[in-house]
Amino acid sequence: MQDTTYLELEREISRVVMAIVGQNLGIGRDLISSLQDRYTPEDVAGILLLSLERIVWLDANAFVWAVEKLMSEDMLRGIRQITSATIGKRLVDKGLAPGQDFSVDSAGKLLLNAKAMAVVFS
């Protein structure tokens, strides 16, 4: 999203939020398709992640609907990669060791031992 301004990003997130809150599958799919035409898969995953983060506070049912009905496995995998990297950095910053206290499997799922779980959920 090198050339995307804050206002443009905010507009895209707002559109996604409105489509999800309205739980309109057609509009949601069209909007995501439009995003995929204009942005990289990583950027689309970031926009969706930010949108979901807003929705979880507004309407938990719409959040669940979006994850179950609107998001493809590829989109969810992209979101998982972003969150895994962010959590991994936080764990390293807290002094935990990659490969010992936590790791990521081939599907991008974060694997945590008890010590790492305590840090993540504290």
JONOR-V565962 format. One record per backbone hydrogen bond with DSSP energy under -1.0 kcal/mol. NH is the residue of the N-H (numbers start at 1). CO is the residue of the C=O. E is the energy in kcal/mol with one decimal. If there is no record, write none. Layout:
BEGIN
nh=NH co=CO e=E
nh=NH co=CO e=E
END
This chain:
BEGIN
nh=4 co=1 e=-1.1
nh=9 co=5 e=-2.5
nh=10 co=6 e=-2.7
nh=11 co=7 e=-2.1
nh=12 co=8 e=-2.3
nh=13 co=9 e=-2.5
nh=14 co=10 e=-2.4
nh=15 co=11 e=-2.1
nh=16 co=12 e=-2.2
nh=17 co=13 e=-2.8
nh=18 co=14 e=-2.5
nh=19 co=15 e=-2.3
nh=20 co=16 e=-2.4
nh=21 co=17 e=-3.0
nh=22 co=18 e=-2.1
nh=23 co=20 e=-1.0
nh=24 co=19 e=-1.6
nh=28 co=24 e=-2.7
nh=29 co=25 e=-2.7
nh=30 co=26 e=-2.4
nh=31 co=27 e=-2.6
nh=32 co=28 e=-2.4
nh=33 co=29 e=-2.5
nh=34 co=30 e=-2.3
nh=35 co=31 e=-2.2
nh=36 co=32 e=-2.6
nh=37 co=33 e=-1.5
nh=38 co=34 e=-1.1
nh=39 co=35 e=-2.4
nh=44 co=40 e=-2.5
nh=45 co=41 e=-2.3
nh=46 co=42 e=-2.0
nh=47 co=43 e=-2.5
nh=48 co=44 e=-2.7
nh=49 co=45 e=-2.5
nh=50 co=46 e=-2.4
nh=51 co=47 e=-2.2
nh=52 co=48 e=-2.9
nh=53 co=49 e=-2.2
nh=54 co=50 e=-1.5
nh=55 co=51 e=-2.3
nh=56 co=52 e=-2.5
nh=58 co=54 e=-1.0
nh=59 co=55 e=-3.3
nh=63 co=59 e=-1.9
nh=64 co=60 e=-2.2
nh=65 co=61 e=-2.5
nh=66 co=62 e=-2.6
nh=67 co=63 e=-2.2
nh=68 co=64 e=-2.6
nh=69 co=65 e=-3.3
nh=70 co=66 e=-1.2
nh=71 co=66 e=-2.4
nh=76 co=72 e=-2.5
nh=77 co=73 e=-2.4
nh=78 co=74 e=-2.2
nh=79 co=75 e=-2.3
nh=80 co=76 e=-2.6
nh=81 co=77 e=-2.2
nh=82 co=78 e=-1.9
nh=83 co=79 e=-2.6
nh=84 co=80 e=-2.8
nh=85 co=81 e=-2.2
nh=86 co=82 e=-2.1
nh=87 co=83 e=-2.8
nh=88 co=84 e=-2.8
nh=89 co=85 e=-2.3
nh=90 co=86 e=-2.0
nh=91 co=87 e=-2.6
nh=92 co=88 e=-2.3
nh=93 co=89 e=-2.6
nh=94 co=90 e=-1.3
nh=95 co=92 e=-1.9
nh=96 co=91 e=-2.5
nh=99 co=102 e=-3.6
nh=100 co=97 e=-1.5
nh=101 co=97 e=-3.3
nh=102 co=97 e=-1.0
nh=103 co=111 e=-2.3
nh=105 co=109 e=-2.6
nh=108 co=105 e=-2.0
nh=111 co=103 e=-3.8
nh=113 co=101 e=-2.5
nh=117 co=113 e=-2.6
nh=118 co=114 e=-2.1
nh=119 co=115 e=-1.5
nh=120 co=116 e=-2.6
nh=121 co=117 e=-2.6
END
